[in-house]
Amino acid sequence: MGAVFVITLGTLGSAIGIRISGSQAAGVLSEKPELFGKMFVMMALPGTQGFYSFVCGIMMIVLSGVLNKGTVISNAKGLAFMTVGIGVGLVEWLSAIAQGQASAAAESLTGRQPSSSGQAILIPALVETYAIIALVSGILLVNWISQAAF
C-alpha cells in the first residue's frame, strides 16, 4: 500500500502541476512561439515529482521482498512502508502543484522579459529542493525499514 500511495499521489500531483504550467506556457507561446525552449523546461519541471515517487515506490516493492513468492512481511513493517509512502507521496503531490504554480509565474516573467529566463527558472527550482528532500528521505527510510528486525 505504501508504494501505491507514493506513486499515485506523486504522479497525480505532477499531472496537475504540468497542467498549470502548460496552460501558462500555451498562453505565452501563442504570442511568442520563439520562447518554446525556455517554456519547455519550466513546463516540464513539475513532472519530476512523479518520477521521484515512482523511484520511491519501486524501491518499496523491491526492498520489501514482496516480489519473492511466499515472502511475508510483518504488520509493523507494512505499516512503516505505508506511512513512508503516504508521507513522501503527500510532499511530492503538494510540491508538484506548487511547482506548477511557480513555473507559471516564471513563464509569465519570461514572456514579458525573455532576458530574465535564467533568473525566472530559479522560482520553480526552489520548490524542487523539497521534492528532492522528500525523495532522499524516502530512500533512506525505505532502506532502514527493509533492514529493520521488526
C-alpha positions, -999 to +999 in steps of 0.1 A: +000+000+000+029+024+006+041+020-029+006+026-042+002+057-021+035+073-031+032+065-068-004+076-070+000+109-051+032+119-068+021+112-103-013+129-098+005+160-084+028+160-114-001+158-138-018+188-121+014+208-119+021+202-156-014+213-165-009+245-146+025+253-161+014+240-195-016+263-196+005+293-189+032+283-214+005+279-241-006+315-234+029+328-237+037+307-268+006+319-286+022+353-287+059+344-287+065+310-302+103+316-303+103+311-265+094+274-268+128+261-255+126+283-224+090+274-218+095+237-222+120+234-193+097+253-169+066+235-181+082+201-175+097+208-141+066+196-121+069+162-138+099+153-117+079+146-086+061+118-105+095+103-113+107+107-077+075+090-065+079+061-089+115+056-078+105+055-041+076+032-048+097+007-068+123+007-040+095-002-016+083-030-037+118-044-043+132-040-008+101-052+010+107-086-007+071-090-019+083-099-054+096-132-039+067-156-038+058-166-003+075-137+013+055-123+042+064-090+059+053-082+094+024-059+101+048-034+116+070-033+085+039-030+063+026-001+084+060+016+083+062+013+045+027+026+042+035+056+065+066+065+044+045+061+012+018+085+024+043+110+038+066+111+007+035+109-016+019+139+000+051+160-002+056+151-039+019+158-046+018+192-030+052+203-042+043+193-078+012+216-077+032+244-060+059+239-086+034+242-114+022+275-100+058+287-095+066+276-131+035+295-144+048+327-127+083+321-141+068+316-176+048+348-173+080+367-163+099+351-192+071+360-216+073+396-206+111+398-202+128+369-222+162+380-210+151+371-174+145+334-181+177+324-162+165+342-131+129+331-136+137+294-136+151+298-101+115+303-088+103+268-096+137+253-089+135+264-053+103+242-049+122+213-064+145+213-034+118+200-012+107+173-036+143+161-036+144+162+002+113+140+003+128+116-022+161+112-003+142+109+030+120+082+014+150+063+001+168+064+035+136+053+054+128+025+029+163+012+032+162+014+070+128-003+072+138-031+049+168-039+071+150-035+104+143-065+125+106-059+133 
